[in-house]
């Protein structure tokens, strides 16, 4: 159920308020999480009703989400994955401000619902034109209510989504922009091989990446160890040990650092297809350059090795 209730005549004002909640994350899902967090805080000072009016939110839906959050915490506590059922427990929320990691978890929950941003252009009228594809449908569009529907630039090449509907076109209603490592760590399939002298990581025939051999081997080892840890946790439930001296803590810290570091550094993307350029359009922005040269010298060292965190280049096939 949509938490937002918007009169048609107030759509423009609503979208500005939604942008405020997004805080630059380019995630409809984090918009909702931020709305719930702020509403709970406002309720403590009797400002909840005013907040819902200002941001076009449904108090009933927010109350339902709050109750669901408590239920999930109780279930996780009953299964011994949390030390307490209190949703605001500090230890349980140690990564709650790590936006890159949270978006990767969203990716894990929504995979394989992945869309690929080919490019974004602006025509002579100043209108933004996004070229977005899914492996199953080909070209798709972002619904006008999505926070990313008029976005001129995506630092990451991928969008994960929950709701997809076909009317006049195929529309993605809710999206979160993610980077390559989120898909690589939390995608279902993972193959590593050499092709034309390059190391290739393949998640599907249309979602493939190239990277340095050292990076590929590090990612492969971390992913294998993560899969083993998750299997162990299912069979032996227990609170996560984040201590640096534990094997579990070392592994999870390494993965969290890699994922959040990529989110900060902004990885490169592939070259746009020249034969699909429209003479009436202008590239906006230029996806063919390494716009973040500082990333090229960036690397991460841990007990699992050393490799570049920004040298993973996607080349989806269409």
PEGI-V845763 format. One record per run of one state. SS is the DSSP state (H for helix, E for strand, C for the rest). FROM is the first residue (numbers start at 1). LEN is the number of residues. If there is no record, write none. Layout:
ss->[SS SS]
from->[FROM FROM]
len->[LEN LEN]
This chain:
ss->[C E C H C E H C H C E C H C H C H C E C E C E C E C E C E C E C H C E C E C E C H C H C H C E C H C E C E C E C]
from->[1 4 5 8 23 27 28 44 48 55 57 58 59 79 91 94 99 111 114 124 128 135 138 143 158 162 164 167 170 173 175 179 180 187 191 196 198 205 207 212 213 236 247 266 274 277 281 284 293 298 299 303 305 309 313 315]
len->[3 1 3 15 4 1 16 4 7 2 1 1 20 12 3 5 12 3 10 4 7 3 5 15 4 2 3 3 3 2 4 1 7 4 5 2 7 2 5 1 23 11 19 8 3 4 3 9 5 1 4 2 4 4 2 4]
